[in-house]
Amino acid sequence: MYVSVGGHKAFFSTGSGQHAAENESVLFIHGAGFDHTVWTLPARYFARQGRNVIAVDLPGRGLSGGEALTSIEAMADWLGLLLDELDIRQASIVGHSMGSLVALNYAAKYPGRVRNLALLGTSTPMPVSDPLLDAARANQHQAIDMANTWSHSSFAHQGGNENPGLTLTLSGQRLLERAGPGVYFADLNACNDFIDGEILATQVKAETLVILGLEDRMTRASAGRSVAAAISNTRVVELDACGHSMLSEQPNAVLDALATLV
């Protein structure tokens, strides 16, 4: 579905559901270089549970127009404009990786608009290594190769997909390859520059779920636990044998955890 935000088209998936004013809403925010398609399973599930689903493409990503926003704060403010356009005053906010930083920023800045919060594969700060940033800045495929390798668990590197003939790592690679020039760098740099997360976490009032992969090499589980400890009303779910790409590695476990909150 398309709406206009700031003079540019903004796309979000409804999970094939229908929006209704009386339904509770859930907003899904993708990670760096990705788009709404990473949320296909939870989007469809919650749409069938009668939720208004907004699995968004951030500006300049996926099917949304405009320039790629370059800061976590700007992305959070853009989400506020999107929800205003949809006349949604309050929603559950779910974010993965970079999306978790956007969700955290939004929850701290707009507490009255957040029913509850889910942070997947999170860390604050979320530093990005110089080799990865440099490769992304130059639009080199090496950036995708590095991130895709570090994002998956050892099991995923052996195949890991329940569907015969498909590999999790190649699926992740294809998703990142769809990002436009400069988008992946803009996203990674926004994560690297975000320095206020530890303070913002203490300001979050909403009930929060933190989901961690115990083999996550992009945002290590210990860092995610620190985020959880800073939020007053938090529950942590840890996924064994799971890396940063938890939405593809353990989609059902992630959905089971989200279903207890959202």
Buried (B, 14 or more C-beta within 10 A) or exposed (E): EEBEBEEEBBBBBBBEBEBEEEBBBBBBBBBBBBBBBBBBBBBBBBBEBEBBBBBBBBBBBBBBBBEBBBBBBBBBBBBBBBBEEBEBEBBBBBBBBBBBBBBBBBBBBBEEBBBBBBBBBBBBBBBBBEEBBEBBBEBEEEBBBBBBBBBBBEBBEEEBBEEEEEBBBEBBBEBBEEBEEBBBBBBBBBBBBBEBBEEBBEBBBBBBBBBBBEBBEBBBBEBBBBBBEBBEEBBBBBBEBBBBBBBBBBBEBBBEBBEEBB
